[in-house]
Amino acid sequence: GAVVSQHPSWVICKSGTSVKIECRSLDFQATTMFWYRQFPKQSLMLMATSNEGSKATYEQGVEKDKFLINHASLTLSTLTVTSAHPEDSSFYICSARGGGELGNTIYFGEGSWLTVV
Amino acid sequence: DAKTTQPTSMDCAEGRAANLPCNHSTISGNEYVYWYRQIHSQGPQYIIHGLKNNETNEMASLIITEDRKSSTLILPHATLRDTAVYYCIVRAPAGGTSYGKLTFGQGTILTVHP
């Protein structure tokens, strides 16, 4: 099946710094990607929809200036957490929707653990 | 997307069938039922999806009632590695503005024990 890969799997950063997480579709072109956040013992919460070549659409309550999303190609979307604080520590997960035959199924990356100290 | 209701947790003995129910009474006629699972500290894994007919693949079977208001995911021979949170999701049809967005509920924590 389709493969979506995230990098890094985990990252520790200092408070106030920025960190970038990559989401790649490895064997298909993803016109749309989605970013989720998951806190411990909670379900996944959609943060934003990333469309190739256009601005991301953010869910209500998600700060677009803090969580920068770039979808510069059909296989790569990046999430940058700017000026990270300890409360941004979470599990960040991306998903991708391909076109054509893969269009009816959404595939998820392995997730990226962010710890801000 | 239609809201789904799942039991909070279920237990199953290893080797037995695990039957996970899901209610989606407000589902629209063109919305699909999707099942994903999430093993601890990993991204969700796609299991199966269906519209009206029952579906089967190498992982599981999906039984959808005739009125489409509920469904059951069946793991025919559960193993310890099937212990995970299982999410039942009703998805907007293709072409809609929210196509591809998945709204996750709390899911069912399935524990498979020896």
gemmi code that builds the backbone of each chain (N, CA, C; Angstrom):
import gemmi

chains = {
    "A": [
        ("GLY", (0.811, -1.209, 0.000), (0.000, 0.000, 0.000), (0.837, 1.247, 0.000)),
        ("ALA", (0.172, 2.383, -0.068), (0.860, 3.669, -0.097), (1.634, 3.888, 1.192)),
        ("VAL", (2.708, 4.611, 1.093), (3.561, 4.860, 2.249), (3.743, 6.351, 2.444)),
        ("VAL", (3.526, 6.773, 3.663), (3.777, 8.154, 4.053), (4.824, 8.129, 5.148)),
        ("SER", (5.837, 8.932, 4.996), (6.944, 8.919, 5.933), (7.137, 10.287, 6.567)),
        ("GLN", (7.421, 10.298, 7.848), (7.687, 11.533, 8.560), (9.109, 11.535, 9.084)),
        ("HIS", (9.656, 12.749, 9.175), (11.001, 12.891, 9.726), (11.110, 14.240, 10.422)),
        ("PRO", (11.659, 14.290, 11.620), (12.203, 13.171, 12.383), (11.117, 12.412, 13.127)),
        ("SER", (11.460, 11.248, 13.635), (10.513, 10.468, 14.440), (10.333, 11.101, 15.809)),
        ("TRP", (11.381, 11.695, 16.296), (11.292, 12.409, 17.563), (12.342, 13.509, 17.575)),
        ("VAL", (12.017, 14.564, 18.272), (12.933, 15.693, 18.356), (12.736, 16.398, 19.691)),
        ("ILE", (13.852, 16.812, 20.263), (13.843, 17.614, 21.487), (14.429, 18.969, 21.149)),
        ("CYS", (13.727, 20.021, 21.515), (14.249, 21.353, 21.219), (14.081, 22.253, 22.442)),
        ("LYS", (14.863, 23.309, 22.446), (14.797, 24.260, 23.545), (13.641, 25.232, 23.341)),
        ("SER", (13.074, 25.672, 24.420), (11.993, 26.635, 24.369), (12.434, 27.892, 23.629)),
        ("GLY", (11.602, 28.375, 22.727), (11.925, 29.565, 21.956), (12.501, 29.305, 20.588)),
        ("THR", (12.929, 28.091, 20.353), (13.478, 27.753, 19.035), (12.384, 27.217, 18.133)),
        ("SER", (12.735, 27.029, 16.853), (11.784, 26.505, 15.874), (12.217, 25.112, 15.446)),
        ("VAL", (11.274, 24.303, 15.097), (11.572, 22.941, 14.663), (10.692, 22.591, 13.464)),
        ("LYS", (11.294, 21.911, 12.505), (10.585, 21.545, 11.279), (10.364, 20.041, 11.220)),
        ("ILE", (9.162, 19.653, 10.840), (8.815, 18.240, 10.656), (8.418, 18.040, 9.197)),
        ("GLU", (8.968, 17.003, 8.587), (8.681, 16.737, 7.183), (7.708, 15.566, 7.034)),
        ("CYS", (6.882, 15.654, 6.031), (5.950, 14.578, 5.691), (6.088, 14.307, 4.195)),
        ("ARG", (6.441, 13.092, 3.868), (6.647, 12.731, 2.460), (5.756, 11.576, 2.047)),
        ("SER", (5.208, 11.671, 0.861), (4.528, 10.520, 0.264), (5.567, 9.826, -0.605)),
        ("LEU", (5.834, 8.566, -0.329), (6.974, 7.888, -0.945), (6.664, 7.240, -2.287)),
        ("ASP", (5.451, 6.827, -2.511), (5.171, 6.124, -3.759), (3.930, 6.634, -4.463)),
        ("PHE", (3.522, 7.836, -4.115), (2.414, 8.442, -4.833), (2.480, 9.956, -4.661)),
        ("GLN", (1.808, 10.654, -5.525), (1.771, 12.108, -5.428), (0.575, 12.530, -4.586)),
        ("ALA", (0.835, 13.343, -3.603), (-0.202, 13.757, -2.666), (-0.593, 15.202, -2.932)),
        ("THR", (-1.757, 15.388, -3.521), (-2.221, 16.740, -3.782), (-2.634, 17.446, -2.498)),
        ("THR", (-3.047, 16.674, -1.535), (-3.480, 17.228, -0.256), (-2.876, 16.425, 0.886)),
        ("MET", (-2.384, 17.125, 1.864), (-1.887, 16.487, 3.081), (-2.546, 17.150, 4.279)),
        ("PHE", (-2.587, 16.428, 5.362), (-3.237, 16.915, 6.574), (-2.287, 16.768, 7.757)),
        ("TRP", (-2.345, 17.730, 8.659), (-1.532, 17.670, 9.867), (-2.436, 17.571, 11.093)),
        ("TYR", (-2.080, 16.607, 11.959), (-2.823, 16.372, 13.188), (-1.870, 16.525, 14.370)),
        ("ARG", (-2.479, 16.749, 15.526), (-1.722, 16.777, 16.771), (-2.445, 15.864, 17.759)),
        ("GLN", (-1.673, 15.153, 18.544), (-2.262, 14.245, 19.517), (-1.534, 14.366, 20.846)),
        ("PHE", (-2.271, 14.755, 21.886), (-1.722, 14.808, 23.227), (-1.927, 13.451, 23.888)),
        ("PRO", (-1.135, 13.150, 24.908), (-1.226, 11.832, 25.563), (-2.639, 11.488, 25.994)),
        ("LYS", (-3.037, 10.276, 25.686), (-4.337, 9.725, 26.048), (-5.505, 10.469, 25.423)),
        ("GLN", (-5.244, 11.226, 24.383), (-6.311, 11.909, 23.663), (-6.337, 11.449, 22.218)),
        ("SER", (-7.396, 11.814, 21.535), (-7.520, 11.431, 20.130), (-6.784, 12.431, 19.237)),
        ("LEU", (-6.735, 12.124, 17.967), (-6.081, 13.026, 17.023), (-6.964, 14.235, 16.749)),
        ("MET", (-6.324, 15.405, 16.694), (-7.031, 16.636, 16.379), (-6.436, 17.226, 15.112)),
        ("LEU", (-7.292, 17.475, 14.123), (-6.828, 18.056, 12.876), (-6.381, 19.494, 13.109)),
        ("MET", (-5.183, 19.806, 12.606), (-4.661, 21.162, 12.733), (-4.892, 21.963, 11.454)),
        ("ALA", (-4.557, 21.345, 10.327), (-4.613, 22.101, 9.078), (-4.608, 21.170, 7.883)),
        ("THR", (-5.088, 21.718, 6.783), (-5.065, 21.028, 5.497), (-4.045, 21.720, 4.611)),
        ("SER", (-3.153, 20.943, 4.057), (-2.071, 21.468, 3.237), (-2.303, 21.093, 1.779)),
        ("ASN", (-2.434, 22.071, 0.915), (-2.660, 21.841, -0.510), (-1.431, 22.257, -1.302)),
        ("GLU", (-1.002, 21.406, -2.185), (0.190, 21.672, -2.982), (0.039, 22.958, -3.767)),
        ("GLY", (0.992, 23.853, -3.591), (1.031, 25.092, -4.347), (0.123, 26.197, -3.848)),
        ("SER", (-0.538, 25.999, -2.740), (-1.396, 27.058, -2.204), (-1.278, 27.099, -0.684)),
        ("LYS", (-1.903, 28.105, -0.111), (-1.812, 28.275, 1.339), (-2.590, 27.183, 2.070)),
        ("ALA", (-2.098, 26.872, 3.244), (-2.774, 25.872, 4.061), (-4.048, 26.454, 4.659)),
        ("THR", (-4.975, 25.564, 4.952), (-6.220, 25.946, 5.625), (-6.161, 25.439, 7.048)),
        ("TYR", (-6.274, 26.334, 8.001), (-6.126, 25.973, 9.402), (-7.484, 25.784, 10.066)),
        ("GLU", (-7.523, 24.853, 10.995), (-8.724, 24.630, 11.784), (-8.859, 25.753, 12.819)),
        ("GLN", (-10.064, 25.937, 13.265), (-10.326, 26.991, 14.240), (-9.504, 26.763, 15.493)),
        ("GLY", (-8.876, 27.829, 15.941), (-8.086, 27.755, 17.162), (-6.625, 27.430, 16.943)),
        ("VAL", (-6.239, 27.095, 15.731), (-4.838, 26.786, 15.438), (-4.161, 28.042, 14.887)),
        ("GLU", (-3.066, 28.438, 15.521), (-2.380, 29.666, 15.123), (-1.538, 29.451, 13.880)),
        ("LYS", (-1.922, 30.081, 12.789), (-1.213, 29.866, 11.530), (0.194, 30.447, 11.548)),
        ("ASP", (0.427, 31.479, 12.358), (1.762, 32.068, 12.424), (2.697, 31.249, 13.295)),
        ("LYS", (2.136, 30.392, 14.102), (2.952, 29.559, 14.957), (3.255, 28.216, 14.291)),
        ("PHE", (2.294, 27.700, 13.595), (2.449, 26.417, 12.909), (2.455, 26.671, 11.400)),
        ("LEU", (3.664, 26.860, 10.880), (3.818, 27.185, 9.464), (3.818, 25.909, 8.634)),
        ("ILE", (2.984, 25.881, 7.614), (2.880, 24.707, 6.756), (3.244, 25.105, 5.335)),
        ("ASN", (4.097, 24.293, 4.738), (4.516, 24.512, 3.359), (4.375, 23.222, 2.587)),
        ("HIS", (3.715, 23.294, 1.447), (3.494, 22.086, 0.616), (4.013, 22.418, -0.775)),
        ("ALA", (5.329, 22.444, -0.884), (5.965, 22.961, -2.092), (5.987, 21.986, -3.255)),
        ("SER", (5.796, 20.710, -2.981), (5.791, 19.726, -4.063), (4.706, 18.694, -3.794)),
        ("LEU", (4.480, 17.835, -4.763), (3.423, 16.831, -4.630), (3.807, 15.677, -3.718)),
        ("THR", (5.021, 15.689, -3.194), (5.444, 14.608, -2.311), (5.949, 15.087, -0.964)),
        ("LEU", (5.894, 16.384, -0.704), (6.467, 16.884, 0.537), (5.645, 18.029, 1.120)),
        ("SER", (5.312, 17.884, 2.397), (4.727, 18.975, 3.170), (5.547, 19.099, 4.445)),
        ("THR", (5.747, 20.336, 4.891), (6.502, 20.538, 6.124), (5.682, 21.351, 7.111)),
        ("LEU", (5.860, 21.006, 8.376), (5.237, 21.732, 9.483), (6.354, 22.311, 10.330)),
        ("THR", (6.369, 23.619, 10.480), (7.368, 24.259, 11.324), (6.678, 24.849, 12.545)),
        ("VAL", (7.112, 24.379, 13.708), (6.610, 24.926, 14.965), (7.556, 26.055, 15.348)),
        ("THR", (7.076, 27.269, 15.297), (7.931, 28.422, 15.566), (7.839, 28.824, 17.031)),
        ("SER", (8.950, 29.314, 17.545), (9.012, 29.762, 18.941), (8.313, 28.744, 19.851)),
        ("ALA", (8.834, 27.543, 19.800), (8.196, 26.441, 20.522), (8.241, 26.651, 22.031)),
        ("HIS", (7.183, 26.206, 22.671), (7.091, 26.253, 24.131), (6.723, 24.867, 24.643)),
        ("PRO", (6.942, 24.608, 25.918), (6.650, 23.265, 26.454), (5.229, 22.782, 26.155)),
        ("GLU", (4.268, 23.679, 26.094), (2.896, 23.247, 25.812), (2.704, 22.777, 24.368)),
        ("ASP", (3.698, 23.027, 23.513), (3.650, 22.518, 22.142), (4.137, 21.082, 22.050)),
        ("SER", (4.659, 20.566, 23.146), (5.111, 19.178, 23.170), (3.922, 18.262, 22.870)),
        ("SER", (4.078, 17.442, 21.873), (2.958, 16.612, 21.432), (3.436, 15.620, 20.378)),
        ("PHE", (2.527, 14.786, 19.938), (2.755, 13.837, 18.840), (2.116, 14.440, 17.600)),
        ("TYR", (2.907, 14.732, 16.593), (2.410, 15.359, 15.365), (2.374, 14.305, 14.258)),
        ("ILE", (1.244, 14.221, 13.589), (1.036, 13.176, 12.593), (0.531, 13.809, 11.310)),
        ("CYS", (1.054, 13.348, 10.194), (0.552, 13.832, 8.921), (-0.178, 12.713, 8.190)),
        ("SER", (-1.034, 13.078, 7.300), (-1.685, 12.094, 6.436), (-1.722, 12.656, 5.027)),
        ("ALA", (-1.887, 11.770, 4.076), (-1.847, 12.203, 2.680), (-2.944, 11.531, 1.880)),
        ("ARG", (-3.491, 12.283, 0.980), (-4.502, 11.766, 0.054), (-3.949, 11.892, -1.352)),
        ("GLY", (-3.855, 10.756, -1.999), (-3.383, 10.788, -3.373), (-4.540, 10.896, -4.335)),
        ("GLY", (-4.251, 11.116, -5.558), (-5.300, 11.156, -6.560), (-5.454, 9.801, -7.217)),
        ("GLY", (-6.260, 9.732, -8.234), (-6.411, 8.495, -9.011), (-6.932, 7.345, -8.173)),
        ("GLU", (-6.330, 6.196, -8.344), (-6.796, 4.982, -7.672), (-6.654, 5.075, -6.162)),
        ("LEU", (-5.726, 5.886, -5.683), (-5.498, 5.995, -4.247), (-6.382, 7.050, -3.619)),
        ("GLY", (-7.213, 7.704, -4.402), (-7.925, 8.858, -3.906), (-8.908, 8.600, -2.796)),
        ("ASN", (-9.356, 7.351, -2.636), (-10.371, 7.080, -1.629), (-9.811, 6.696, -0.277)),
        ("THR", (-8.523, 6.605, -0.147), (-7.933, 6.186, 1.126), (-6.903, 7.206, 1.598)),
        ("ILE", (-6.947, 7.487, 2.872), (-5.977, 8.381, 3.496), (-4.951, 7.531, 4.232)),
        ("TYR", (-3.687, 7.836, 4.025), (-2.611, 7.102, 4.682), (-1.871, 8.036, 5.625)),
        ("PHE", (-1.455, 7.491, 6.754), (-0.812, 8.291, 7.791), (0.677, 7.997, 7.886)),
        ("GLY", (1.409, 9.023, 8.299), (2.814, 8.833, 8.616), (2.961, 8.184, 9.977)),
        ("GLU", (4.230, 7.928, 10.334), (4.510, 7.236, 11.593), (4.376, 8.154, 12.803)),
        ("GLY", (4.319, 9.441, 12.541), (4.227, 10.404, 13.625), (5.581, 10.926, 14.060)),
        ("SER", (5.569, 12.114, 14.640), (6.793, 12.745, 15.136), (6.544, 13.260, 16.545)),
        ("TRP", (7.382, 12.797, 17.463), (7.265, 13.241, 18.849), (8.087, 14.509, 19.024)),
        ("LEU", (7.446, 15.557, 19.498), (8.153, 16.805, 19.794), (8.125, 17.045, 21.292)),
        ("THR", (9.314, 17.239, 21.849), (9.431, 17.601, 23.260), (10.157, 18.927, 23.340)),
        ("VAL", (9.530, 19.894, 23.957), (10.136, 21.218, 24.117), (10.546, 21.377, 25.583)),
        ("VAL", (11.831, 21.659, 25.782), (12.328, 21.760, 27.159), (12.752, 23.190, 27.488)),
    ],
    "B": [
        ("ASP", (-18.891, 15.693, 8.719), (-18.913, 14.236, 8.715), (-19.837, 13.743, 9.832)),
        ("ALA", (-20.487, 12.606, 9.602), (-21.381, 12.042, 10.599), (-20.609, 11.644, 11.839)),
        ("LYS", (-21.240, 11.769, 12.995), (-20.611, 11.396, 14.243), (-20.726, 9.890, 14.431)),
        ("THR", (-19.739, 9.307, 15.056), (-19.760, 7.881, 15.338), (-19.695, 7.648, 16.824)),
        ("THR", (-20.236, 6.527, 17.259), (-20.215, 6.135, 18.661), (-19.653, 4.738, 18.768)),
        ("GLN", (-18.628, 4.603, 19.618), (-17.985, 3.307, 19.817), (-17.849, 3.037, 21.314)),
        ("PRO", (-17.839, 1.759, 21.697), (-17.571, 1.472, 23.112), (-16.160, 1.919, 23.478)),
        ("THR", (-15.981, 2.309, 24.718), (-14.687, 2.823, 25.155), (-13.611, 1.752, 25.109)),
        ("SER", (-13.955, 0.552, 25.534), (-12.951, -0.504, 25.573), (-13.598, -1.874, 25.394)),
        ("MET", (-12.778, -2.807, 24.922), (-13.204, -4.199, 24.759), (-12.020, -5.108, 25.003)),
        ("ASP", (-12.330, -6.321, 25.457), (-11.308, -7.342, 25.634), (-11.581, -8.501, 24.693)),
        ("CYS", (-10.529, -9.194, 24.330), (-10.677, -10.350, 23.456), (-9.554, -11.327, 23.774)),
        ("ALA", (-9.888, -12.609, 23.746), (-8.868, -13.628, 23.958), (-8.118, -13.886, 22.667)),
        ("GLU", (-6.832, -14.119, 22.796), (-6.003, -14.397, 21.636), (-6.540, -15.607, 20.869)),
        ("GLY", (-6.618, -15.453, 19.545), (-7.111, -16.534, 18.697), (-8.606, -16.487, 18.434)),
        ("ARG", (-9.304, -15.709, 19.231), (-10.744, -15.582, 19.022), (-11.035, -14.386, 18.121)),
        ("ALA", (-12.262, -14.338, 17.640), (-12.662, -13.204, 16.802), (-12.967, -11.993, 17.680)),
        ("ALA", (-12.516, -10.838, 17.222), (-12.835, -9.585, 17.895), (-13.857, -8.850, 17.040)),
        ("ASN", (-14.989, -8.521, 17.639), (-16.057, -7.824, 16.934), (-16.224, -6.431, 17.530)),
        ("LEU", (-15.863, -5.424, 16.772), (-15.908, -4.052, 17.276), (-17.074, -3.309, 16.626)),
        ("PRO", (-18.050, -2.880, 17.431), (-19.218, -2.198, 16.868), (-19.007, -0.702, 16.733)),
        ("CYS", (-19.813, -0.119, 15.856), (-19.785, 1.330, 15.653), (-21.174, 1.784, 15.210)),
        ("ASN", (-21.672, 2.800, 15.860), (-22.942, 3.398, 15.457), (-22.704, 4.696, 14.717)),
        ("HIS", (-23.389, 4.860, 13.588), (-23.290, 6.086, 12.790), (-24.659, 6.360, 12.208)),
        ("SER", (-25.592, 6.667, 13.093), (-26.998, 6.771, 12.711), (-27.297, 7.960, 11.804)),
        ("THR", (-26.407, 8.958, 11.764), (-26.671, 10.142, 10.931), (-25.876, 10.122, 9.625)),
        ("ILE", (-25.388, 8.971, 9.269), (-24.575, 8.856, 8.052), (-25.402, 9.220, 6.820)),
        ("SER", (-24.756, 9.910, 5.888), (-25.421, 10.259, 4.624), (-25.239, 9.130, 3.620)),
        ("GLY", (-26.088, 9.140, 2.597), (-26.101, 8.043, 1.653), (-24.806, 7.837, 0.886)),
        ("ASN", (-24.009, 8.879, 0.743), (-22.786, 8.756, -0.041), (-21.519, 8.804, 0.824)),
        ("GLU", (-21.671, 8.683, 2.122), (-20.507, 8.682, 3.016), (-20.013, 7.267, 3.264)),
        ("TYR", (-18.695, 7.126, 3.254), (-18.067, 5.847, 3.494), (-17.805, 5.651, 4.986)),
        ("VAL", (-17.729, 4.394, 5.393), (-17.299, 4.040, 6.741), (-15.860, 3.534, 6.654)),
        ("TYR", (-14.980, 4.170, 7.400), (-13.567, 3.793, 7.427), (-13.188, 3.305, 8.822)),
        ("TRP", (-12.269, 2.367, 8.860), (-11.707, 1.912, 10.126), (-10.193, 2.058, 10.074)),
        ("TYR", (-9.678, 2.640, 11.135), (-8.243, 2.746, 11.335), (-7.925, 2.218, 12.727)),
        ("ARG", (-6.670, 1.880, 12.944), (-6.247, 1.542, 14.289), (-4.933, 2.242, 14.582)),
        ("GLN", (-4.702, 2.482, 15.852), (-3.485, 3.150, 16.265), (-2.857, 2.350, 17.396)),
        ("ILE", (-1.726, 1.797, 17.085), (-0.928, 1.119, 18.090), (-0.112, 2.177, 18.804)),
        ("HIS", (0.136, 1.969, 20.066), (0.759, 2.980, 20.906), (1.979, 3.616, 20.254)),
        ("SER", (1.960, 4.957, 20.226), (3.093, 5.755, 19.742), (3.361, 5.594, 18.244)),
        ("GLN", (2.334, 5.224, 17.495), (2.474, 5.141, 16.050), (1.345, 5.925, 15.376)),
        ("GLY", (1.517, 6.198, 14.094), (0.449, 6.817, 13.337), (-0.671, 5.823, 13.071)),
        ("PRO", (-1.878, 6.312, 12.812), (-2.994, 5.401, 12.521), (-2.724, 4.557, 11.284)),
        ("GLN", (-3.191, 3.321, 11.348), (-3.035, 2.373, 10.241), (-4.385, 2.101, 9.621)),
        ("TYR", (-4.469, 2.248, 8.312), (-5.712, 1.957, 7.605), (-6.025, 0.466, 7.698)),
        ("ILE", (-7.300, 0.144, 7.961), (-7.706, -1.260, 8.014), (-8.604, -1.615, 6.842)),
        ("ILE", (-9.730, -0.918, 6.736), (-10.721, -1.289, 5.743), (-11.738, -0.167, 5.601)),
        ("HIS", (-12.459, -0.129, 4.510), (-13.548, 0.815, 4.383), (-14.656, 0.212, 3.528)),
        ("GLY", (-15.852, 0.786, 3.632), (-16.975, 0.298, 2.842), (-18.054, 1.349, 2.716)),
        ("LEU", (-18.936, 1.135, 1.778), (-20.048, 2.056, 1.550), (-21.385, 1.400, 1.921)),
        ("LYS", (-21.705, 0.321, 1.254), (-22.973, -0.367, 1.517), (-22.760, -1.855, 1.733)),
        ("ASN", (-21.911, -2.441, 0.897), (-21.703, -3.883, 0.957), (-20.677, -4.254, 2.012)),
        ("ASN", (-20.759, -5.484, 2.473), (-19.742, -5.992, 3.387), (-18.426, -6.118, 2.637)),
        ("GLU", (-17.358, -5.891, 3.337), (-16.038, -5.925, 2.735), (-15.106, -6.818, 3.543)),
        ("THR", (-14.159, -7.415, 2.856), (-13.155, -8.254, 3.521), (-11.813, -8.039, 2.854)),
        ("ASN", (-10.781, -7.940, 3.680), (-9.419, -7.927, 3.152), (-8.554, -8.795, 4.049)),
        ("GLU", (-7.254, -8.716, 3.860), (-6.358, -9.605, 4.592), (-6.305, -9.284, 6.087)),
        ("MET", (-6.762, -8.123, 6.468), (-6.715, -7.738, 7.878), (-8.013, -8.012, 8.613)),
        ("ALA", (-9.136, -7.719, 7.955), (-10.398, -7.732, 8.684), (-11.582, -7.820, 7.732)),
        ("SER", (-12.747, -7.938, 8.351), (-14.009, -7.870, 7.607), (-14.830, -6.717, 8.170)),
        ("LEU", (-15.606, -6.104, 7.298), (-16.465, -5.007, 7.699), (-17.897, -5.365, 7.333)),
        ("ILE", (-18.758, -5.374, 8.344), (-20.161, -5.674, 8.146), (-20.949, -4.390, 8.364)),
        ("ILE", (-21.685, -3.958, 7.346), (-22.484, -2.742, 7.434), (-23.945, -3.138, 7.378)),
        ("THR", (-24.744, -2.640, 8.312), (-26.155, -2.984, 8.331), (-26.860, -2.419, 7.107)),
        ("GLU", (-28.005, -2.991, 6.809), (-28.711, -2.594, 5.595), (-29.108, -1.117, 5.622)),
        ("ASP", (-29.470, -0.604, 6.810), (-29.843, 0.802, 6.902), (-28.613, 1.702, 7.040)),
        ("ARG", (-27.423, 1.097, 7.103), (-26.133, 1.786, 7.189), (-25.965, 2.603, 8.457)),
        ("LYS", (-26.782, 2.370, 9.443), (-26.665, 3.157, 10.674), (-25.655, 2.570, 11.646)),
        ("SER", (-25.158, 1.411, 11.367), (-24.128, 0.841, 12.227), (-23.272, -0.128, 11.421)),
        ("SER", (-22.118, -0.438, 11.986), (-21.220, -1.383, 11.328), (-20.418, -2.123, 12.391)),
        ("THR", (-19.807, -3.217, 11.974), (-18.967, -4.010, 12.870), (-17.682, -4.378, 12.154)),
        ("LEU", (-16.583, -4.110, 12.811), (-15.280, -4.547, 12.312), (-14.965, -5.882, 12.954)),
        ("ILE", (-14.592, -6.846, 12.154), (-14.287, -8.180, 12.670), (-12.833, -8.523, 12.384)),
        ("LEU", (-12.083, -8.785, 13.453), (-10.746, -9.357, 13.334), (-10.917, -10.845, 13.581)),
        ("PRO", (-10.787, -11.677, 12.575), (-11.205, -13.081, 12.703), (-10.410, -13.894, 13.716)),
        ("HIS", (-9.140, -13.641, 13.837), (-8.305, -14.384, 14.769), (-7.352, -13.395, 15.452)),
        ("ALA", (-7.813, -12.792, 16.516), (-7.042, -11.724, 17.145), (-5.724, -12.237, 17.719)),
        ("THR", (-4.695, -11.425, 17.577), (-3.399, -11.730, 18.177), (-3.033, -10.607, 19.143)),
        ("LEU", (-1.998, -10.841, 19.925), (-1.578, -9.830, 20.898), (-1.212, -8.529, 20.198)),
        ("ARG", (-0.701, -8.643, 18.967), (-0.300, -7.443, 18.223), (-1.480, -6.626, 17.721)),
        ("ASP", (-2.682, -7.156, 17.870), (-3.870, -6.395, 17.483), (-4.336, -5.462, 18.597)),
        ("THR", (-3.685, -5.504, 19.747), (-4.023, -4.582, 20.823), (-3.734, -3.158, 20.357)),
        ("ALA", (-4.789, -2.315, 20.349), (-4.657, -0.973, 19.784), (-5.947, -0.211, 20.045)),
        ("VAL", (-5.946, 1.056, 19.664), (-7.172, 1.847, 19.659), (-7.745, 1.787, 18.246)),
        ("TYR", (-8.996, 1.410, 18.129), (-9.643, 1.258, 16.825), (-10.635, 2.409, 16.622)),
        ("TYR", (-10.481, 3.080, 15.505), (-11.318, 4.230, 15.193), (-12.244, 3.926, 14.031)),
        ("CYS", (-13.506, 4.204, 14.236), (-14.517, 4.118, 13.193), (-14.802, 5.547, 12.743)),
        ("ILE", (-14.676, 5.808, 11.462), (-14.801, 7.170, 10.952), (-15.701, 7.172, 9.736)),
        ("VAL", (-16.601, 8.137, 9.706), (-17.441, 8.319, 8.531), (-16.866, 9.490, 7.756)),
        ("ARG", (-16.666, 9.269, 6.481), (-15.887, 10.229, 5.701), (-16.717, 10.912, 4.651)),
        ("ALA", (-16.473, 12.201, 4.488), (-17.162, 12.983, 3.469), (-16.874, 12.399, 2.084)),
        ("PRO", (-17.829, 12.489, 1.188), (-17.649, 11.924, -0.150), (-16.615, 12.690, -0.953)),
        ("ALA", (-16.116, 12.068, -1.980), (-15.108, 12.674, -2.834), (-15.648, 13.933, -3.480)),
        ("GLY", (-14.792, 14.944, -3.566), (-15.160, 16.180, -4.229), (-15.665, 17.257, -3.299)),
        ("GLY", (-16.063, 16.892, -2.093), (-16.530, 17.896, -1.152), (-15.376, 18.702, -0.593)),
        ("THR", (-15.695, 19.830, -0.007), (-14.639, 20.697, 0.507), (-13.884, 20.054, 1.655)),
        ("SER", (-14.519, 19.138, 2.348), (-13.841, 18.512, 3.483), (-13.318, 17.131, 3.125)),
        ("TYR", (-13.298, 16.821, 1.826), (-12.836, 15.511, 1.397), (-11.423, 15.249, 1.888)),
        ("GLY", (-11.236, 14.130, 2.537), (-9.924, 13.780, 3.044), (-9.762, 14.076, 4.517)),
        ("LYS", (-10.555, 15.020, 5.036), (-10.471, 15.291, 6.467), (-11.078, 14.121, 7.228)),
        ("LEU", (-10.393, 13.697, 8.238), (-10.906, 12.630, 9.082), (-11.114, 13.174, 10.478)),
        ("THR", (-12.302, 12.992, 11.012), (-12.605, 13.419, 12.376), (-12.554, 12.206, 13.274)),
        ("PHE", (-11.598, 12.215, 14.176), (-11.385, 11.084, 15.069), (-12.163, 11.280, 16.365)),
        ("GLY", (-12.923, 10.237, 16.752), (-13.518, 10.205, 18.068), (-12.516, 9.595, 19.032)),
        ("GLN", (-13.028, 9.073, 20.126), (-12.132, 8.480, 21.125), (-11.756, 7.044, 20.790)),
        ("GLY", (-12.535, 6.413, 19.906), (-12.204, 5.052, 19.502), (-12.463, 4.009, 20.577)),
        ("THR", (-12.181, 2.771, 20.238), (-12.309, 1.642, 21.164), (-10.923, 1.090, 21.460)),
        ("ILE", (-10.603, 1.008, 22.729), (-9.337, 0.394, 23.132), (-9.567, -1.119, 23.171)),
        ("LEU", (-8.977, -1.819, 22.219), (-9.079, -3.278, 22.198), (-7.839, -3.873, 22.856)),
        ("THR", (-8.078, -4.700, 23.849), (-6.982, -5.400, 24.515), (-7.129, -6.886, 24.231)),
        ("VAL", (-6.143, -7.453, 23.592), (-6.121, -8.881, 23.320), (-5.230, -9.535, 24.368)),
        ("HIS", (-5.779, -10.493, 25.088), (-5.013, -11.113, 26.160), (-4.775, -12.589, 25.873)),
        ("PRO", (-3.700, -13.111, 26.435), (-3.339, -14.518, 26.154), (-4.412, -15.505, 26.606)),
    ],
}
model = gemmi.Model(1)
for chain_id, residues in chains.items():
    chain = gemmi.Chain(chain_id)
    for i, (resn, *xyz) in enumerate(residues, 1):
        res = gemmi.Residue()
        res.name, res.seqid = resn, gemmi.SeqId(i, " ")
        for name, pos in zip(("N", "CA", "C"), xyz):
            atom = gemmi.Atom()
            atom.name, atom.element = name, gemmi.Element(name[0])
            atom.pos, atom.b_iso = gemmi.Position(*pos), 0.0
            res.add_atom(atom)
        chain.add_residue(res)
    model.add_chain(chain)
structure = gemmi.Structure()
structure.add_model(model)
structure.setup_entities()
